[in-house]
Amino acid sequence: MAKALIALGAALIVAGLTWPWLARLGLGRLPGDFVFRREGFVFYFPLTTSIVVSAVIALLIWLFRK
């Protein structure tokens, strides 16, 4: 349990440090990310971004288990 918390904390630190660089990748503005705008309402559904992030995480997990 302690190792998992340390790993989670390390992952959050790495994500925080790389956030400015990651923002320039354009994730969240990919084709397939839907934005519905109505008067006084905005709904954002990042479908493609979710698929890309999921694939990257699955690849990393697969590589670390190998």
DSSP file (Angstrom, degrees, kcal/mol; ACC not computed):
  #  RESIDUE AA STRUCTURE BP1 BP2  ACC     N-H-->O    O-->H-N    N-H-->O    O-->H-N    TCO  KAPPA ALPHA  PHI   PSI    X-CA   Y-CA   Z-CA
    1    1 A M     >        0   0    0      0, 0.0     4,-2.0     0, 0.0     5,-0.2   0.000 360.0 360.0 360.0 -41.9    0.0    0.0    0.0
    2    2 A A  H  >  +     0   0    0      1,-0.2     4,-2.2     2,-0.2     5,-0.2   0.893 360.0  51.8 -65.8 -39.2    2.8    2.4    0.9
    3    3 A K  H  > S+     0   0    0      1,-0.2     4,-2.5     2,-0.2    -1,-0.2   0.886 108.4  51.8 -64.6 -37.8    4.6    1.7   -2.4
    4    4 A A  H  > S+     0   0    0      2,-0.2     4,-2.5     1,-0.2    -1,-0.2   0.901 110.1  48.4 -65.7 -40.7    1.4    2.4   -4.3
    5    5 A L  H  X S+     0   0    0     -4,-2.0     4,-2.5     2,-0.2    -2,-0.2   0.887 111.9  49.2 -67.0 -38.5    1.0    5.8   -2.6
    6    6 A I  H  X S+     0   0    0     -4,-2.2     4,-2.5     2,-0.2    -2,-0.2   0.917 112.1  48.5 -65.8 -42.3    4.6    6.7   -3.2
    7    7 A A  H  X S+     0   0    0     -4,-2.5     4,-2.4     2,-0.2    -2,-0.2   0.905 111.9  49.4 -63.8 -41.6    4.2    5.8   -6.9
    8    8 A L  H  X S+     0   0    0     -4,-2.5     4,-2.3     2,-0.2    -2,-0.2   0.918 111.7  48.7 -63.6 -43.4    1.0    7.8   -7.2
    9    9 A G  H  X S+     0   0    0     -4,-2.5     4,-2.1     2,-0.2    -2,-0.2   0.905 111.5  49.3 -62.3 -42.2    2.7   10.8   -5.5
   10   10 A A  H  X S+     0   0    0     -4,-2.5     4,-2.5     2,-0.2    -2,-0.2   0.899 110.3  51.2 -64.2 -40.4    5.6   10.5   -7.9
   11   11 A A  H  X S+     0   0    0     -4,-2.4     4,-2.5     1,-0.2    -2,-0.2   0.897 109.9  49.6 -64.2 -40.0    3.3   10.3  -10.9
   12   12 A L  H  X S+     0   0    0     -4,-2.3     4,-2.3     2,-0.2    -1,-0.2   0.882 110.5  50.3 -66.5 -37.7    1.4   13.4   -9.7
   13   13 A I  H  X S+     0   0    0     -4,-2.1     4,-2.3     2,-0.2    -2,-0.2   0.931 112.0  47.2 -65.1 -44.9    4.7   15.3   -9.3
   14   14 A V  H  X S+     0   0    0     -4,-2.5     4,-2.0     1,-0.2    -2,-0.2   0.916 112.3  50.0 -62.7 -42.9    5.9   14.3  -12.8
   15   15 A A  H  X S+     0   0    0     -4,-2.5     4,-0.6     1,-0.2    -1,-0.2   0.904 111.3  49.1 -62.6 -40.8    2.5   15.3  -14.2
   16   16 A G  H  < S+     0   0    0     -4,-2.3     3,-0.4     1,-0.2    -1,-0.2   0.881 111.8  48.0 -66.1 -38.4    2.7   18.7  -12.5
   17   17 A L  H  < S+     0   0    0     -4,-2.3     4,-0.2     1,-0.2    -1,-0.2   0.828 116.8  42.2 -72.2 -31.3    6.2   19.4  -13.7
   18   18 A T  H  X S+     0   0    0     -4,-2.0     4,-2.7    -5,-0.2     3,-0.3   0.425  84.8 102.2 -94.8   1.5    5.4   18.5  -17.3
   19   19 A W  H  X S+     0   0    0     -4,-0.6     4,-2.1    -3,-0.4    -1,-0.2   0.884  78.3  51.7 -56.0 -45.5    2.0   20.2  -17.4
   20   20 A P  H  > S+     0   0    0      0, 0.0     4,-0.7     0, 0.0    -1,-0.2   0.897 114.2  44.4 -60.5 -37.8    3.2   23.3  -19.4
   21   21 A W  H >4 S+     0   0    0     -3,-0.3     3,-0.8    -4,-0.2     4,-0.3   0.903 112.2  51.9 -71.0 -40.8    4.8   21.1  -22.0
   22   22 A L  H ><>S+     0   0    0     -4,-2.7     3,-1.3     1,-0.2     5,-0.5   0.820 100.6  62.7 -65.5 -30.9    1.8   18.8  -22.2
   23   23 A A  H ><5S+     0   0    0     -4,-2.1     3,-0.7     1,-0.3    -1,-0.2   0.797  98.0  57.8 -65.0 -27.3   -0.5   21.8  -22.7
   24   24 A R  T <<5S+     0   0    0     -3,-0.8    -1,-0.3    -4,-0.7    -2,-0.2   0.589  86.5  78.7 -79.3  -9.8    1.3   22.5  -26.0
   25   25 A L  T < 5S-     0   0    0     -3,-1.3    -1,-0.2    -4,-0.3    -2,-0.2   0.732 101.6-122.4 -71.5 -21.3    0.5   19.0  -27.4
   26   26 A G  T X 5 +     0   0    0     -3,-0.7     3,-2.1    -4,-0.3     2,-0.2   0.570  51.7 160.1  90.4   9.2   -3.0   20.0  -28.3
   27   27 A L  T 3 < +     0   0    0     -5,-0.5    -1,-0.3     1,-0.3    -2,-0.1  -0.467  67.2  36.1 -63.5 135.1   -4.7   17.4  -26.3
   28   28 A G  T 3  S+     0   0    0     -2,-0.2    -1,-0.3    -3,-0.1    19,-0.1   0.261 109.9  66.3 101.6 -10.4   -8.3   18.5  -25.7
   29   29 A R  S <  S+     0   0    0     -3,-2.1    -2,-0.1     2,-0.1     3,-0.1  -0.042  71.9 127.6-129.0  30.2   -8.5   20.1  -29.1
   30   30 A L  S >  S-     0   0    0      1,-0.1     3,-2.0     4,-0.0     2,-0.2  -0.475  73.4 -89.5 -84.3 156.6   -8.3   17.0  -31.3
   31   31 A P  T 3  S+     0   0    0      0, 0.0    -1,-0.1     0, 0.0     3,-0.1  -0.505 119.0  38.9 -61.7 132.0  -10.8   16.1  -34.0
   32   32 A G  T 3  S+     0   0    0      1,-0.3     2,-0.7    -2,-0.2    15,-0.6   0.314  82.6 117.6 102.7  -6.6  -13.4   14.0  -32.2
   33   33 A D  E <   -A   46   0A   0     -3,-2.0     2,-0.4    14,-0.2    -1,-0.3  -0.861  58.8-146.4 -90.3 117.0  -13.4   16.2  -29.1
   34   34 A F  E     -A   45   0A   0     11,-2.6    11,-3.4    -2,-0.7     2,-0.4  -0.675  19.8-174.3 -95.6 136.9  -17.0   17.6  -29.0
   35   35 A V  E     -A   44   0A   0     -2,-0.4     2,-0.6     9,-0.2     9,-0.2  -0.986   5.7-165.8-127.5 120.0  -17.9   21.0  -27.7
   36   36 A F  E     -A   43   0A   0      7,-3.2     7,-2.8    -2,-0.4     2,-0.5  -0.928   8.5-170.4-107.3 120.6  -21.6   21.8  -27.5
   37   37 A R  E     +A   42   0A   0     -2,-0.6     2,-0.3     5,-0.2     5,-0.2  -0.945  12.9 161.2-116.3 127.0  -22.4   25.5  -27.0
   38   38 A R  E >   -A   41   0A   0      3,-3.1     3,-2.2    -2,-0.5     2,-0.4  -0.815  57.4 -64.5-128.0 172.0  -25.8   26.9  -26.2
   39   39 A E  T 3  S-     0   0    0     -2,-0.3     3,-0.1     1,-0.3    -2,-0.0  -0.456 124.0  -5.8 -62.4 114.6  -26.8   30.2  -24.7
   40   40 A G  T 3  S+     0   0    0     -2,-0.4     2,-0.3     1,-0.1    -1,-0.3   0.631 123.6  87.0  76.2  15.1  -25.4   30.2  -21.2
   41   41 A F  E <   -A   38   0A   0     -3,-2.2    -3,-3.1     2,-0.0     2,-0.4  -0.986  46.4-179.5-150.6 133.5  -24.2   26.6  -21.4
   42   42 A V  E     -A   37   0A   0     -2,-0.3     2,-0.5    -5,-0.2    -5,-0.2  -0.995   5.7-171.6-133.3 128.2  -21.0   24.8  -22.7
   43   43 A F  E     -A   36   0A   0     -7,-2.8    -7,-3.2    -2,-0.4     2,-0.5  -0.985   5.7-164.5-121.3 124.1  -20.6   21.0  -22.6
   44   44 A Y  E     -A   35   0A   0     -2,-0.5    -9,-0.2    -9,-0.2    -2,-0.0  -0.932   8.3-178.7-112.6 125.7  -17.2   19.6  -23.5
   45   45 A F  E     -A   34   0A   0    -11,-3.4   -11,-2.6    -2,-0.5     2,-1.9  -0.885   9.9-163.7-125.8  97.8  -16.8   15.9  -24.3
   46   46 A P  E  >  +A   33   0A   0      0, 0.0     4,-2.0     0, 0.0   -13,-0.2  -0.459  27.8 154.0 -84.1  69.9  -13.1   14.9  -25.0
   47   47 A L  H  > S+     0   0    0     -2,-1.9     4,-1.9   -15,-0.6   -14,-0.2   0.956  72.3  40.6 -64.1 -54.3  -13.7   11.6  -26.7
   48   48 A T  H  > S+     0   0    0    -16,-0.4     4,-2.5    -3,-0.3     5,-0.2   0.900 114.7  52.4 -64.9 -41.6  -10.6   11.4  -28.9
   49   49 A T  H  > S+     0   0    0      1,-0.2     4,-2.6     2,-0.2    -1,-0.2   0.901 108.7  51.3 -61.0 -40.4   -8.4   12.8  -26.1
   50   50 A S  H  X S+     0   0    0     -4,-2.0     4,-2.3     1,-0.2    -1,-0.2   0.897 110.5  48.5 -63.6 -40.4   -9.7   10.1  -23.7
   51   51 A I  H  X S+     0   0    0     -4,-1.9     4,-2.3     2,-0.2    -2,-0.2   0.918 112.8  47.6 -66.4 -43.3   -9.0    7.4  -26.2
   52   52 A V  H  X S+     0   0    0     -4,-2.5     4,-2.3     2,-0.2    -2,-0.2   0.935 113.6  46.9 -63.8 -46.9   -5.4    8.6  -26.9
   53   53 A V  H  X S+     0   0    0     -4,-2.6     4,-2.4     1,-0.2    -1,-0.2   0.905 112.4  50.8 -63.0 -41.3   -4.6    9.0  -23.1
   54   54 A S  H  X S+     0   0    0     -4,-2.3     4,-2.5    -5,-0.2    -1,-0.2   0.905 110.3  49.2 -62.8 -42.3   -6.1    5.5  -22.4
   55   55 A A  H  X S+     0   0    0     -4,-2.3     4,-2.3     2,-0.2    -2,-0.2   0.901 111.5  49.0 -64.8 -40.8   -3.9    4.0  -25.2
   56   56 A V  H  X S+     0   0    0     -4,-2.3     4,-2.4     2,-0.2    -2,-0.2   0.922 112.6  47.4 -65.1 -44.1   -0.8    5.7  -23.9
   57   57 A I  H  X S+     0   0    0     -4,-2.4     4,-2.5     2,-0.2    -2,-0.2   0.914 112.0  50.2 -64.1 -42.2   -1.4    4.5  -20.3
   58   58 A A  H  X S+     0   0    0     -4,-2.5     4,-2.3     1,-0.2    -1,-0.2   0.898 110.9  49.9 -62.8 -39.9   -2.2    1.0  -21.5
   59   59 A L  H  X S+     0   0    0     -4,-2.3     4,-2.5     2,-0.2    -2,-0.2   0.913 110.9  48.9 -64.3 -43.3    1.1    1.0  -23.5
   60   60 A L  H  X S+     0   0    0     -4,-2.4     4,-2.4     2,-0.2    -2,-0.2   0.911 111.9  48.3 -63.8 -42.5    3.1    2.2  -20.5
   61   61 A I  H  X S+     0   0    0     -4,-2.5     4,-1.7     1,-0.2    -1,-0.2   0.915 111.8  50.2 -63.5 -42.2    1.6   -0.4  -18.3
   62   62 A W  H  X S+     0   0    0     -4,-2.3     4,-1.0     1,-0.2    -2,-0.2   0.906 111.7  48.1 -62.4 -42.2    2.3   -3.1  -20.8
   63   63 A L  H  < S+     0   0    0     -4,-2.5     3,-0.3     1,-0.2    -2,-0.2   0.892 111.5  49.2 -66.8 -40.1    5.9   -2.0  -21.2
   64   64 A F  H  < S+     0   0    0     -4,-2.4    -1,-0.2     1,-0.2    -2,-0.2   0.790 110.2  51.0 -72.1 -27.0    6.5   -1.9  -17.4
   65   65 A R  H  <        0   0    0     -4,-1.7    -1,-0.2     1,-0.2    -2,-0.2   0.701 360.0 360.0 -81.1 -19.0    5.1   -5.3  -16.9
   66   66 A K     <        0   0    0     -4,-1.0    -1,-0.2    -3,-0.3    -2,-0.2   0.467 360.0 360.0 -73.8 360.0    7.2   -6.9  -19.6
